[in-house]
Amino acid sequence: MADLTSEFVGIKSPNPFWLASAPPTDKEYNVRRAFEAGWGGVVWKTLGSEGPPVVNVNGPRYGAIFGADRRLLGLNNIELITDRPLQQNLREIKSVKQDYPDRAVVVSLMVPCEEDAWKAILPVVEETGADGIELNFGCPHGMAERGMGAAVGQVPEYIEMVTRWCKQNTRMPVIVKLTPNITNVIYPAEAAQRGGADAVSLINTINSITSVNLDAMSPEPMIDGKGTHGGYCGPAVKPIAMNMVAEIARHAETANLPISGIGGVTTWRDAAEFMALGAGNVQVCTAAMTYGFKVVEEMISGLSQWMDEKEYSSTSDFVGLATPNVTDWQYLNLNHITKAVINEDDCIKCGRCYAACEDTSHQAIEMSEDRVFSVKDDECVACNLCVNVCPIEGCITMKTLEPGEMDERTNTPVSAEYGNWTQHPNNPSAQAAE
């Protein structure tokens, strides 16, 4: 059996599946239920400093994007950090950690960008026995307008400064949660590293408005006739999150910075993909809010079975294996040639491939009078659109032509003369070099 035991910046947990800082981790009752369901760890919903209470809206807090079958694809929230008293949260954290010593309990923190505020909260969190802290530099709404959250996460100098304050004033590992609402995620990651961060976690939620009520003419969720931008999460953000994880993992200056991957993890496969790109573990929110805490059972069993099939004995065996294969466009092999192949036995003659290719692509699929579809090799540029619009999985595939094999489009052998764009004669840089 594969060993799913995880150790992330010295924090041990029975598996790499943590609940992210969010409504599911807002109180002791929830966290105990999560641990009983099998979650390896939690990041407790963000705590703030003692002072004026945080007040959340008493109305809709979530907007949503649905697929055709009403499957939840994206969730937009306008909820702030915990509105429960700091001391109550601290008591509950201590109680949970005492009763579940083998589970990871990390506490998310967000206080004003002042050194004294951070110095004040760190000792009281440390006293709970928590395993680490996560600095919330990503909240895009509400707190950002107060000079916290994304307002800090979008300024690398602030990230470095606050991270250094925390590292100087606590024994606990410091994880910096990064905002995706920035042009280049490398800059904040480097700043966190300069400040001494033990790890980064990403992504936090994305600025978003998911819908507009066309009767009230207001964004939704709507509070007394008004709406605001919120934070977007769920399966729809996974591609954005994985790209940002990969960028940090493959960047020379941050390649050794541990990463906790967040963003649309719904299945064990999602988790494995994040980890293959360099994440040491993953955090989950929307999937738990959609399906309940027991969704982790499928994640655990699925990942374990896949690891057994691949003969990985521990998660560390495959963390980062895909990272070296993430490259820039200019290094892609322009002589790698594929073409579409349609399996007529599987085809249901819906015509989607033909319509998509004929109207919007390269007119490389022809349709006979009796609706038999075939690929015109001389026109096919292997864009893969037909594969993606076909409703039957595996009906259309892409065949790779090996070097020396005849390319039916050009009636010439496939060449391996030019390995990538930097060597290609059509590249202006290559022409200048000649």
PEFEN-V963117 format. One record per pair of residues at least 6 apart in sequence whose C-alpha atoms are under 8 Angstrom apart, sorted by the first residue. I is the first residue (numbers start at 1). J is the second residue. D is the distance in Angstrom with one decimal. If there is no record, write none. Layout:
# PEFEN-V963117
I&J&D ; I&J&D
This chain:
# PEFEN-V963117
1&304&7.2 ; 1&308&6.3 ; 1&313&7.5 ; 2&304&5.6 ; 2&305&7.7 ; 2&307&6.0 ; 2&308&5.7 ; 2&311&7.9 ; 2&312&6.6 ; 2&313&4.8 ; 2&314&6.0 ; 3&304&7.6 ; 3&313&5.8 ; 3&314&5.0 ; 3&315&7.3 ; 4&14&6.4 ; 4&15&4.8 ; 4&16&6.9 ; 4&300&8.0 ; 4&304&7.0 ; 4&314&6.0 ; 4&315&6.1 ; 5&12&7.4 ; 5&13&6.0 ; 5&14&4.4 ; 5&15&4.8 ; 5&16&7.0 ; 5&314&7.4 ; 5&315&7.7 ; 6&12&5.7 ; 6&13&5.3 ; 6&14&6.1 ; 6&15&5.3 ; 6&16&5.3 ; 6&281&7.5 ; 6&315&7.2 ; 7&13&6.5 ; 8&258&7.7 ; 8&280&6.4 ; 8&281&7.2 ; 9&173&6.9 ; 9&198&6.5 ; 9&199&7.1 ; 9&258&7.3 ; 10&173&7.9 ; 11&104&6.5 ; 11&131&6.4 ; 11&132&7.7 ; 12&102&7.2 ; 12&103&7.1 ; 12&104&6.3 ; 13&40&5.1 ; 13&41&6.3 ; 13&102&6.1 ; 13&103&5.0 ; 13&104&5.4 ; 14&40&5.3 ; 14&102&7.2 ; 14&103&6.9 ; 15&39&7.3 ; 15&40&4.9 ; 15&300&7.5 ; 16&40&6.2 ; 16&41&7.9 ; 16&280&7.7 ; 16&281&4.8 ; 16&282&6.2 ; 17&39&5.9 ; 17&40&5.4 ; 17&41&6.7 ; 17&281&6.6 ; 17&282&5.6 ; 17&283&6.1 ; 17&284&7.2 ; 17&296&7.5 ; 18&39&6.1 ; 18&40&5.5 ; 18&41&4.4 ; 18&42&5.0 ; 18&43&7.1 ; 18&104&7.9 ; 18&281&7.7 ; 18&282&6.2 ; 18&283&4.6 ; 18&284&6.2 ; 19&25&7.1 ; 19&39&7.2 ; 19&41&6.3 ; 19&42&4.5 ; 19&43&6.1 ; 19&283&5.2 ; 19&284&4.8 ; 19&285&5.9 ; 20&42&6.2 ; 20&43&5.2 ; 20&44&7.5 ; 20&45&7.8 ; 20&262&7.7 ; 20&283&4.9 ; 20&284&5.2 ; 20&285&5.5 ; 21&42&7.3 ; 21&43&4.8 ; 21&44&5.2 ; 21&45&4.3 ; 21&46&6.3 ; 21&108&6.5 ; 21&285&7.7 ; 22&44&7.5 ; 22&45&5.0 ; 22&46&7.5 ; 22&285&6.7 ; 23&45&6.6 ; 24&30&6.1 ; 24&31&7.4 ; 24&45&7.9 ; 24&285&7.2 ; 24&288&7.5 ; 24&289&7.1 ; 25&31&5.7 ; 25&42&6.8 ; 25&43&6.9 ; 25&44&5.1 ; 25&45&5.3 ; 26&44&6.3 ; 26&45&4.9 ; 26&82&6.7 ; 27&44&7.9 ; 27&45&8.0 ; 27&89&7.0 ; 27&92&7.2 ; 28&92&5.4 ; 28&93&7.0 ; 28&96&6.7 ; 31&42&7.4 ; 31&96&7.7 ; 32&96&7.0 ; 33&293&7.5 ; 34&293&5.7 ; 34&294&7.9 ; 35&41&7.5 ; 35&100&7.9 ; 35&103&7.6 ; 37&293&6.1 ; 37&294&5.4 ; 37&296&7.2 ; 37&297&7.4 ; 38&294&7.6 ; 38&296&6.5 ; 38&297&6.8 ; 39&293&8.0 ; 39&296&6.4 ; 40&103&5.6 ; 40&104&6.4 ; 41&103&5.2 ; 41&104&4.1 ; 41&105&5.8 ; 41&106&7.8 ; 42&104&6.2 ; 42&105&5.3 ; 42&106&6.2 ; 43&105&6.1 ; 43&106&4.6 ; 43&107&5.4 ; 43&108&6.2 ; 43&134&7.5 ; 44&105&7.1 ; 44&106&6.1 ; 44&107&4.8 ; 44&108&5.8 ; 45&81&6.8 ; 45&82&6.3 ; 45&107&7.1 ; 45&108&6.0 ; 46&81&5.2 ; 46&82&5.9 ; 46&107&6.9 ; 46&108&4.4 ; 46&109&5.0 ; 46&110&6.4 ; 46&136&7.2 ; 47&81&6.5 ; 47&82&6.0 ; 47&86&6.6 ; 47&89&7.9 ; 47&107&7.6 ; 47&108&6.2 ; 47&109&5.0 ; 47&110&6.2 ; 47&111&8.0 ; 48&81&7.3 ; 48&82&7.5 ; 48&86&7.0 ; 48&109&6.2 ; 48&110&5.3 ; 48&111&5.2 ; 49&86&7.0 ; 49&110&7.6 ; 49&111&5.6 ; 49&117&7.1 ; 49&121&6.5 ; 50&85&7.8 ; 50&86&6.4 ; 53&83&6.7 ; 53&85&7.6 ; 54&80&7.6 ; 54&81&7.4 ; 54&82&7.1 ; 54&83&4.9 ; 54&84&7.9 ; 55&80&7.9 ; 55&83&5.9 ; 56&79&6.3 ; 56&80&6.1 ; 56&83&6.8 ; 57&79&7.5 ; 57&223&7.8 ; 59&222&7.9 ; 59&223&6.2 ; 60&221&5.5 ; 60&222&6.7 ; 60&223&7.0 ; 61&77&5.5 ; 61&78&5.3 ; 61&79&5.9 ; 61&221&6.1 ; 62&75&6.6 ; 62&76&5.4 ; 62&77&4.5 ; 62&78&6.6 ; 62&221&5.9 ; 63&75&5.8 ; 63&76&4.7 ; 63&77&6.4 ; 63&210&6.1 ; 63&211&7.3 ; 63&220&6.1 ; 63&221&5.4 ; 64&72&7.0 ; 64&73&7.6 ; 64&74&5.6 ; 64&75&4.6 ; 64&76&5.9 ; 64&210&6.3 ; 64&211&7.9 ; 65&72&6.3 ; 65&73&5.6 ; 65&74&4.9 ; 65&75&6.5 ; 65&210&6.6 ; 66&72&4.7 ; 66&73&5.3 ; 66&74&7.0 ; 67&73&6.3 ; 72&234&7.9 ; 72&290&7.6 ; 73&234&6.0 ; 73&235&5.3 ; 73&236&5.4 ; 74&232&6.6 ; 74&233&5.6 ; 74&234&4.6 ; 74&235&6.1 ; 74&236&5.4 ; 74&237&7.4 ; 75&231&8.0 ; 75&232&5.6 ; 75&233&5.3 ; 75&234&5.8 ; 75&286&7.3 ; 76&208&6.9 ; 76&209&7.3 ; 76&210&6.6 ; 76&230&5.7 ; 76&231&5.2 ; 76&232&4.4 ; 76&233&6.4 ; 77&230&5.2 ; 77&231&5.3 ; 77&232&6.7 ; 78&141&6.7 ; 78&142&7.6 ; 78&228&7.6 ; 78&229&7.4 ; 78&230&4.8 ; 78&231&6.6 ; 80&141&7.6 ; 80&142&6.3 ; 80&143&6.9 ; 81&143&8.0 ; 90&124&7.6 ; 90&125&6.7 ; 90&128&6.4 ; 91&128&7.3 ; 93&105&7.9 ; 93&128&6.3 ; 93&130&7.3 ; 94&127&8.0 ; 94&128&4.3 ; 94&129&6.2 ; 94&130&7.2 ; 97&103&7.5 ; 97&105&6.7 ; 97&128&7.7 ; 97&129&6.7 ; 97&130&6.8 ; 98&129&7.9 ; 104&130&8.0 ; 104&131&6.3 ; 105&130&5.5 ; 105&131&5.5 ; 105&132&7.1 ; 106&130&5.9 ; 106&131&5.5 ; 106&132&4.7 ; 106&133&5.2 ; 106&134&6.7 ; 107&125&7.6 ; 107&130&6.9 ; 107&132&6.4 ; 107&133&4.7 ; 107&134&5.9 ; 108&133&5.7 ; 108&134&4.5 ; 108&135&5.8 ; 108&136&6.2 ; 109&133&6.9 ; 109&134&6.2 ; 109&135&5.2 ; 109&136&5.8 ; 110&135&6.4 ; 110&136&5.6 ; 110&137&7.6 ; 110&148&6.9 ; 110&149&6.9 ; 111&117&6.4 ; 111&118&6.7 ; 111&148&7.0 ; 112&118&7.9 ; 112&147&7.0 ; 112&148&6.1 ; 113&147&7.4 ; 113&148&6.8 ; 113&152&7.7 ; 113&162&7.2 ; 115&162&7.4 ; 115&165&6.5 ; 118&165&7.3 ; 118&166&6.9 ; 119&165&7.6 ; 119&166&7.5 ; 119&169&6.5 ; 122&166&7.5 ; 122&169&7.0 ; 122&170&6.4 ; 123&170&7.1 ; 126&170&7.3 ; 126&171&7.8 ; 126&172&7.1 ; 130&172&8.0 ; 131&172&6.4 ; 131&173&7.3 ; 132&172&4.8 ; 132&173&4.8 ; 132&174&6.2 ; 132&175&7.6 ; 133&172&6.7 ; 133&173&6.4 ; 133&174&5.3 ; 133&175&6.1 ; 134&174&6.0 ; 134&175&4.5 ; 134&176&5.6 ; 134&177&6.4 ; 135&163&7.9 ; 135&174&7.3 ; 135&175&6.2 ; 135&176&4.9 ; 135&177&5.7 ; 136&149&5.8 ; 136&176&6.9 ; 136&177&5.3 ; 136&178&7.5 ; 137&148&7.2 ; 137&149&4.3 ; 137&150&5.2 ; 137&151&7.5 ; 137&152&5.7 ; 137&153&4.4 ; 137&159&7.7 ; 137&176&7.1 ; 137&177&5.6 ; 137&178&5.7 ; 137&179&6.3 ; 138&149&4.8 ; 138&150&4.2 ; 138&151&7.9 ; 138&152&7.8 ; 138&153&5.8 ; 138&177&6.4 ; 138&178&5.5 ; 138&179&4.1 ; 138&180&7.6 ; 138&204&5.3 ; 138&205&7.0 ; 139&148&7.8 ; 139&149&4.5 ; 139&150&5.2 ; 139&179&7.4 ; 139&204&6.9 ; 139&205&6.9 ; 139&231&7.4 ; 140&149&6.5 ; 140&150&5.2 ; 140&151&7.8 ; 140&179&7.9 ; 140&181&7.9 ; 140&205&7.1 ; 140&206&7.1 ; 140&207&6.1 ; 140&230&6.8 ; 140&231&6.1 ; 141&207&7.9 ; 141&229&6.9 ; 141&230&5.8 ; 141&231&7.0 ; 143&149&5.8 ; 143&150&8.0 ; 144&150&5.4 ; 144&151&4.9 ; 144&152&7.9 ; 145&151&7.5 ; 150&179&6.1 ; 150&181&7.6 ; 152&158&5.7 ; 152&159&6.3 ; 153&159&6.1 ; 153&178&6.2 ; 153&179&5.9 ; 153&188&7.0 ; 154&179&7.2 ; 154&181&7.4 ; 154&182&6.2 ; 154&188&7.3 ; 155&188&7.3 ; 156&187&6.4 ; 156&188&4.9 ; 156&191&5.3 ; 156&192&7.8 ; 157&191&6.8 ; 159&188&6.8 ; 159&191&6.0 ; 159&192&5.9 ; 159&195&7.5 ; 160&191&4.8 ; 160&192&5.2 ; 160&193&7.6 ; 160&194&6.2 ; 160&195&4.4 ; 160&196&8.0 ; 161&195&6.4 ; 162&195&7.6 ; 163&174&7.6 ; 163&176&7.5 ; 163&192&6.4 ; 163&195&5.1 ; 163&196&6.7 ; 163&197&6.3 ; 164&195&4.5 ; 164&196&6.1 ; 164&197&7.7 ; 166&174&7.3 ; 167&173&7.9 ; 167&174&6.8 ; 167&195&7.8 ; 167&196&6.6 ; 167&197&7.3 ; 173&197&7.8 ; 173&198&5.9 ; 174&197&5.5 ; 174&198&5.3 ; 174&199&6.7 ; 175&197&6.1 ; 175&198&5.8 ; 175&199&4.7 ; 175&200&5.1 ; 175&201&6.6 ; 176&192&6.6 ; 176&197&6.6 ; 176&199&6.3 ; 176&200&4.6 ; 176&201&6.0 ; 177&200&5.6 ; 177&201&4.5 ; 177&202&5.7 ; 177&203&7.2 ; 177&204&6.8 ; 178&185&7.9 ; 178&188&7.1 ; 178&189&7.5 ; 178&200&6.9 ; 178&201&6.2 ; 178&202&5.3 ; 178&203&6.0 ; 178&204&6.1 ; 179&202&7.0 ; 179&203&6.0 ; 179&204&5.1 ; 179&205&7.0 ; 179&206&7.6 ; 180&202&7.7 ; 180&203&5.8 ; 180&204&6.3 ; 180&205&7.0 ; 180&206&6.1 ; 180&241&7.9 ; 180&244&8.0 ; 181&206&6.1 ; 181&207&6.8 ; 185&244&6.5 ; 185&247&7.7 ; 185&248&7.5 ; 186&247&7.1 ; 186&248&6.0 ; 186&251&7.7 ; 186&254&8.0 ; 189&200&7.1 ; 189&248&7.1 ; 189&254&7.2 ; 190&253&7.2 ; 190&254&6.5 ; 192&200&7.5 ; 193&199&7.9 ; 193&254&7.5 ; 193&257&7.3 ; 198&257&7.3 ; 198&258&7.1 ; 199&257&5.8 ; 199&258&4.7 ; 199&259&5.7 ; 199&260&7.5 ; 200&257&7.3 ; 200&258&6.4 ; 200&259&5.1 ; 200&260&6.3 ; 201&259&5.5 ; 201&260&4.4 ; 201&261&5.9 ; 201&262&6.9 ; 202&241&6.9 ; 202&244&7.8 ; 202&245&7.1 ; 202&259&7.6 ; 202&260&6.5 ; 202&261&5.5 ; 202&262&5.2 ; 202&263&7.4 ; 203&241&5.6 ; 203&244&7.7 ; 203&261&7.1 ; 203&262&5.3 ; 203&263&5.9 ; 204&262&7.3 ; 204&263&7.5 ; 205&231&4.6 ; 205&232&5.0 ; 205&233&5.5 ; 206&230&7.7 ; 206&231&5.0 ; 206&232&4.7 ; 206&233&6.9 ; 207&229&6.3 ; 207&230&5.7 ; 207&231&5.1 ; 207&232&6.3 ; 208&229&5.3 ; 208&230&5.4 ; 208&231&5.9 ; 208&232&5.8 ; 209&219&6.7 ; 209&220&7.3 ; 209&228&7.3 ; 209&229&5.1 ; 209&230&6.5 ; 210&219&7.8 ; 210&220&7.0 ; 211&219&5.9 ; 211&220&5.6 ; 212&218&5.5 ; 212&219&4.2 ; 212&220&5.6 ; 213&219&6.0 ; 213&220&6.4 ; 216&225&6.9 ; 218&225&6.4 ; 218&226&5.7 ; 218&227&5.9 ; 219&226&6.8 ; 219&227&4.7 ; 219&228&6.6 ; 220&227&5.7 ; 220&228&7.7 ; 221&227&6.1 ; 221&228&7.9 ; 222&228&8.0 ; 233&263&6.4 ; 233&264&6.5 ; 233&286&6.9 ; 234&263&6.3 ; 234&264&4.2 ; 234&265&7.5 ; 234&285&7.8 ; 234&286&5.3 ; 234&287&7.2 ; 235&263&7.1 ; 235&264&3.9 ; 235&265&6.7 ; 235&266&7.0 ; 236&264&6.6 ; 237&263&5.8 ; 237&264&5.8 ; 238&263&5.0 ; 238&264&4.7 ; 238&265&7.0 ; 241&261&7.7 ; 241&262&6.8 ; 241&263&5.5 ; 242&261&7.8 ; 242&263&7.8 ; 242&274&6.1 ; 242&277&7.3 ; 245&259&7.3 ; 245&261&6.8 ; 245&274&7.6 ; 245&277&6.9 ; 245&278&6.9 ; 245&279&7.0 ; 246&277&5.4 ; 246&278&6.6 ; 246&323&6.4 ; 246&326&7.3 ; 248&254&5.8 ; 248&255&6.4 ; 249&255&4.6 ; 249&256&7.3 ; 249&257&7.5 ; 249&259&7.9 ; 249&277&7.1 ; 249&278&5.6 ; 249&320&7.7 ; 249&323&6.8 ; 250&323&6.1 ; 250&324&7.0 ; 250&326&7.6 ; 258&279&7.0 ; 258&280&6.5 ; 259&278&6.9 ; 259&279&4.7 ; 259&280&5.7 ; 259&281&7.3 ; 260&279&5.3 ; 260&280&5.8 ; 260&281&5.2 ; 260&282&5.4 ; 260&283&6.9 ; 261&274&6.2 ; 261&275&7.5 ; 261&279&5.3 ; 261&280&7.5 ; 261&281&6.2 ; 261&282&4.5 ; 261&283&6.2 ; 262&282&5.8 ; 262&283&5.1 ; 262&284&6.5 ; 263&283&7.8 ; 263&284&7.4 ; 264&270&7.8 ; 264&284&7.3 ; 264&285&8.0 ; 264&286&7.0 ; 264&287&7.5 ; 265&271&6.0 ; 265&282&7.6 ; 265&283&7.5 ; 265&284&5.8 ; 265&287&7.0 ; 266&284&7.4 ; 266&286&7.8 ; 266&287&5.2 ; 267&298&7.3 ; 267&299&5.5 ; 268&298&7.1 ; 268&299&4.2 ; 268&300&6.9 ; 268&302&5.6 ; 268&303&5.2 ; 269&299&8.0 ; 269&302&7.7 ; 269&303&7.1 ; 271&281&7.8 ; 271&282&6.3 ; 272&303&7.2 ; 274&282&7.4 ; 275&281&6.5 ; 275&282&7.6 ; 275&318&7.2 ; 275&319&4.9 ; 275&320&6.3 ; 276&318&5.8 ; 276&319&4.7 ; 276&320&4.6 ; 276&321&5.2 ; 276&322&5.1 ; 276&323&6.9 ; 277&319&6.9 ; 277&320&4.9 ; 277&321&6.7 ; 277&322&5.2 ; 277&323&4.9 ; 278&319&5.4 ; 278&320&3.9 ; 278&321&7.5 ; 278&322&7.6 ; 278&323&6.3 ; 279&319&6.5 ; 279&320&7.1 ; 280&316&7.6 ; 280&319&6.3 ; 287&295&7.3 ; 288&294&7.8 ; 288&295&6.5 ; 307&313&7.0 ; 307&314&7.8 ; 312&318&7.2 ; 330&420&6.6 ; 330&421&5.1 ; 330&422&6.2 ; 331&419&8.0 ; 331&420&5.1 ; 331&421&6.0 ; 331&422&6.8 ; 332&419&7.5 ; 332&420&5.1 ; 332&421&6.6 ; 333&418&7.4 ; 333&419&4.9 ; 333&420&4.2 ; 333&421&7.0 ; 334&418&7.2 ; 334&419&6.7 ; 334&420&5.4 ; 334&421&6.4 ; 334&424&7.9 ; 335&414&7.2 ; 335&415&6.3 ; 335&416&6.0 ; 335&417&7.7 ; 335&418&6.6 ; 335&419&6.8 ; 335&420&7.6 ; 336&400&7.7 ; 336&401&7.5 ; 337&382&7.7 ; 337&400&6.0 ; 337&401&5.6 ; 337&402&7.8 ; 337&414&7.4 ; 338&381&7.9 ; 338&382&5.7 ; 338&398&6.0 ; 338&399&5.2 ; 338&400&4.2 ; 338&401&5.7 ; 339&377&7.0 ; 339&380&6.4 ; 339&381&6.9 ; 339&382&4.9 ; 339&398&5.3 ; 339&399&5.4 ; 339&400&6.8 ; 339&401&7.9 ; 340&375&6.7 ; 340&380&7.2 ; 340&382&6.1 ; 340&384&7.3 ; 340&386&8.0 ; 340&396&6.7 ; 340&397&5.7 ; 340&398&4.6 ; 340&399&6.3 ; 341&374&7.8 ; 341&375&6.7 ; 341&396&5.6 ; 341&397&5.4 ; 341&398&6.0 ; 341&399&6.8 ; 342&373&7.4 ; 342&374&6.4 ; 342&375&7.2 ; 342&395&6.1 ; 342&396&4.6 ; 342&397&6.7 ; 343&395&5.3 ; 343&396&6.2 ; 344&372&7.4 ; 344&373&7.6 ; 344&395&7.7 ; 346&392&7.4 ; 346&395&5.4 ; 347&392&7.4 ; 347&395&6.2 ; 349&371&6.2 ; 349&372&7.0 ; 349&373&7.6 ; 351&371&7.8 ; 351&373&7.8 ; 352&386&7.7 ; 352&389&6.5 ; 352&390&6.3 ; 353&365&7.4 ; 353&385&7.7 ; 353&386&4.7 ; 353&387&7.6 ; 353&389&6.3 ; 353&390&6.1 ; 354&363&8.0 ; 354&365&5.5 ; 354&366&6.7 ; 354&367&7.1 ; 354&373&7.4 ; 354&386&7.8 ; 356&385&7.5 ; 356&386&7.0 ; 356&389&7.7 ; 357&363&5.3 ; 357&364&6.5 ; 357&365&6.6 ; 357&385&7.4 ; 357&386&6.9 ; 358&364&7.1 ; 358&365&7.1 ; 362&379&6.5 ; 362&380&6.7 ; 362&381&7.4 ; 363&379&6.9 ; 363&380&7.8 ; 364&375&5.8 ; 364&376&4.9 ; 364&377&7.1 ; 364&378&7.7 ; 364&379&4.9 ; 364&380&5.0 ; 365&373&6.6 ; 365&374&5.6 ; 365&375&4.5 ; 365&376&5.7 ; 365&380&7.9 ; 366&373&5.7 ; 366&374&5.6 ; 366&375&6.4 ; 366&376&6.9 ; 367&373&4.7 ; 367&374&6.8 ; 377&408&5.9 ; 377&409&5.1 ; 378&408&6.3 ; 378&409&3.5 ; 378&410&6.6 ; 379&409&6.7 ; 380&409&7.5 ; 382&398&7.4 ; 384&398&7.5 ; 386&396&7.2 ; 387&395&7.9 ; 387&396&5.3 ; 387&397&6.5 ; 390&396&7.3 ; 401&407&7.2 ; 401&414&7.0 ; 402&414&6.7 ; 403&413&7.0 ; 403&414&4.7 ; 403&415&5.5 ; 403&416&6.1 ; 404&413&4.8 ; 404&414&5.0 ; 404&415&6.4 ; 405&413&5.3 ; 405&414&5.6 ; 406&412&5.4 ; 406&413&4.3 ; 406&414&6.1 ; 407&413&5.7 ; 407&414&5.9 ; 418&424&5.7 ; 421&427&6.4 ; 422&429&7.3 ; 422&430&6.4 ; 423&430&6.1 ; 424&430&6.7 ; 425&431&6.2
